[in-house]
Amino acid sequence: MSERSIFTKSVHAGDDHTSHFGALSVPIYPASTFAFSDADEGAAIHNEEKDGYYYGRLGNPTQRALEAGVAELENGEQALALASGMAAVSAAVFTLVKAGEHIVAPQSMYSTAINFFNHVRERFGIETTFIDATDAENYRAAVQPNTRLFWIETPTNPLVLITDIEAVVRIAREHSIKTIADNTFATPFNQRPLELGVDAVIHSATKYLGGHSDLTAGVLVGSGEVVEAARQGANKYYGGNIAPQVAWLVIRGIKTLALRMERHNANAFAIANMLGDHPRVEAVFYPGLASHQNHEIAKRQMPGGFGGMIGFDLGTVERGKAFANAIKLCTLATSLGGVETILQHSASMTHATIPREDRLKAGISDGLIRLSVGIEDVDDLIDDITQALDVT
């Protein structure tokens, strides 16, 4: 049988009807405790000599169904579902790096991830060198004898910058360094970093995988070596387990992932082009535009499309806030990846915790707007954005 389309995979990923009495919708298993038929079975399951469950924090059938689905979508060997995107980030880092070792990461990326890397430096002596990740050779230049992890985020939050995944992987392998890619913005519909050689991928499933702004979850997916180490370590010790009710919501969201991403991609492309022609917009950041710094790399490694995230610069804090206050249909909020269009003024919201000097060095200007384009009618969205720009 030929490789199934991502549209088909999204609907059927992880299906195993025989395990759930033929139920087309995976049941929610809310049990915290699972009984055994006898002492021998209890011992076998506890010691992982027999497949099964014994304590909710360590897994349940609903969680397993989600993990199987995401592993299939990303073409990974295994997956581990967790309570949040940051639980996935911390599980990945603490699985691969210990005190006294070193990480290389983008200087422009998700602000809480930046703060997390700074936190582990202060508390655990894990150093991070932040680089301009739009040039893969900067990873090579930052390598130290104790470097253990290259962190990749592409497209980045909030500037949708692009990193050449294959080039970074080649450099990492030359130095026996592991690679983790945050694929939240792209989703497996648009980009599959595991196929480009990374060791594991993380998702904030709160965003596009869930897709409806109604859950908080994360996923780590990749090689069996990395995921199993996280399952036996971070999953047991840090308490970031996913609730079965939340796992079920992510499973349900994934069934429409391909349809939603197709619309997110199309709407964002149209809006990015409109913004590029508007006289009040000083710069537009969208990898689907030929003017984007790494457009050719994005075309190569994002065959499904360029995503629903746009950054654009209005020049000043005052104009950025004025635009945010003038919107009517779009929603001013912090998160992203839902069916509704959401925007934020990054300097005063998510990146307010980053010192201004560091924020500007990373390219996140005072007037930057991050736009998560939803699935509404694109003409309605353009009308709303245009009227807000006109009064900015």
Buried (B, 14 or more C-beta within 10 A) or exposed (E): EEEEEBEEBBBEBBBEEEBBEEEEEBBBBEEEEBEBEEEEBBEBBBEEEEEBBBBBEBBBBBBBBBBBBBBBBBBBBBBBBBBBBBBBBBBBBBBBBEEEBBBBBBBBBBBBBBEBBBEBBEEBEBBBBBBBBBBBEBBBEBBEEEBBBBBBBBBBBBBBBBBBBBBBBBBBEEBEBBBBBBBBBBBBBBBBBBBBBBBBBBBBBBBBBBBBBEBBBBBBBBBEBBBBBBBEEBBEEBEBBBBBEBBBBBBBBBBBBBBBBBBBBBBBBBBBBBBBEBEBBBBBBBBBBEEBBBBEBBBBBBEBBBBBBBBBBBBBBEBBBBBBEBBEBBBBBEBBBBBBBBBBBBBEBBBEEBEEEBBEBBBBBBBBBBBBBBBBEBEEBBEBBEBBBEEB
